[in-house]
Amino acid sequence: MELKLNEMKWFRFSAEGTTPHSYSSNPVSNHSFFIEKVSETKVTWITSDSCLTSPTYTYERTPIATTPTEIKYNLWNSDLIGNPPPSDNGYYIKLISGNPNIIIRFE
């Protein structure tokens, strides 16, 4: 993904293909979201609870681990579309400075 300053790259998560813990009906099984980047590049991950209509309520997600080249975030059950109730959450990555080329992944 290539980012540009002052531009929002929107995306959503899907629960398709995820497996629950054997003791839970939660479709998320310790999944994480990763941003791979060049060292010295600064990016942030933003959540909006109403991306389908307007990004009125947004907040910056806090990483659970960081290295110079990777940022790791927890995924919550509410992050995935298709869960009851259906999530309207949307996400975007904001480039603060550095190299605009990043890789995102969901594990």
C-alpha positions as CSV (number, residue, x, y, z in Angstrom):
1,M,0.0,0.0,0.0
2,E,1.3,3.4,-0.8
3,L,0.3,6.3,1.5
4,K,0.2,10.0,0.8
5,L,0.4,12.8,3.4
6,N,-3.1,14.0,4.4
7,E,-4.9,11.1,2.6
8,M,-6.9,8.4,4.3
9,K,-6.5,4.8,3.0
10,W,-9.8,3.1,4.3
11,F,-10.2,-0.6,4.8
12,R,-12.3,-3.1,6.8
13,F,-11.7,-6.5,8.4
14,S,-13.8,-9.7,7.8
15,A,-14.3,-12.6,10.1
16,E,-14.3,-15.0,7.2
17,G,-11.8,-17.8,7.7
18,T,-11.3,-17.0,11.4
19,T,-11.7,-19.8,14.0
20,P,-13.0,-19.3,17.5
21,H,-11.5,-20.6,20.7
22,S,-13.0,-24.0,21.5
23,Y,-14.5,-22.5,24.7
24,S,-15.9,-19.3,23.1
25,S,-18.4,-18.2,20.5
26,N,-16.1,-15.2,19.7
27,P,-15.0,-15.5,16.1
28,V,-11.7,-13.8,16.8
29,S,-9.0,-16.1,18.1
30,N,-6.2,-13.8,19.2
31,H,-5.8,-12.1,15.9
32,S,-3.6,-9.1,15.3
33,F,-3.1,-6.4,12.8
34,F,0.4,-5.5,11.6
35,I,1.9,-2.5,9.8
36,E,5.3,-3.2,8.2
37,K,7.2,0.0,7.4
38,V,10.7,1.4,6.7
39,S,12.6,2.4,9.8
40,E,12.0,6.1,10.7
41,T,8.6,6.1,9.0
42,K,5.8,7.2,11.3
43,V,2.3,6.0,10.7
44,T,-0.8,5.7,12.9
45,W,-3.9,3.4,12.7
46,I,-7.2,5.1,13.1
47,T,-10.7,3.6,13.9
48,S,-13.9,5.2,12.9
49,D,-17.2,3.8,14.2
50,S,-19.3,5.2,11.3
51,C,-17.1,5.0,8.2
52,L,-20.1,4.1,6.0
53,T,-21.7,7.5,6.6
54,S,-18.9,9.8,7.8
55,P,-15.8,9.6,9.8
56,T,-17.3,11.5,12.7
57,Y,-16.0,9.5,15.7
58,T,-12.4,8.5,15.3
59,Y,-9.6,7.5,17.6
60,E,-6.0,6.4,17.3
61,R,-5.4,2.8,18.2
62,T,-2.6,2.0,20.6
63,P,-0.1,-0.6,19.5
64,I,0.7,-3.6,21.7
65,A,4.3,-3.9,20.3
66,T,6.6,-1.9,18.1
67,T,9.9,-2.3,16.4
68,P,11.6,0.2,14.1
69,T,10.0,-1.7,11.1
70,E,6.8,-3.2,12.5
71,I,3.8,-2.1,14.6
72,K,1.4,-4.7,16.1
73,Y,-2.1,-4.1,17.3
74,N,-4.7,-6.3,19.0
75,L,-7.9,-6.9,17.0
76,W,-11.2,-6.8,18.9
77,N,-14.4,-8.7,18.1
78,S,-16.0,-5.5,17.1
79,D,-13.3,-4.9,14.5
80,L,-14.7,-7.6,12.2
81,I,-17.6,-7.1,9.9
82,G,-20.3,-9.7,9.9
83,N,-20.4,-10.2,13.6
84,P,-23.7,-9.6,15.4
85,P,-24.4,-6.8,15.4
86,P,-22.9,-5.9,12.1
87,S,-20.0,-3.6,12.6
88,D,-19.9,-0.3,10.8
89,N,-16.2,0.2,11.9
90,G,-13.8,1.4,9.3
91,Y,-10.1,1.9,9.5
92,Y,-7.5,4.0,7.9
93,I,-3.7,4.4,8.1
94,K,-2.3,7.9,8.3
95,L,1.2,8.7,7.1
96,I,2.9,11.2,9.5
97,S,6.4,11.2,8.0
98,G,8.8,9.0,6.1
99,N,8.5,6.4,3.3
100,P,4.9,6.1,2.0
101,N,5.2,2.4,1.2
102,I,3.9,0.1,3.9
103,I,2.6,-3.5,4.1
104,I,-0.4,-4.4,6.2
105,R,-1.4,-7.9,7.4
106,F,-3.9,-9.6,9.5
107,E,-3.0,-12.8,11.5
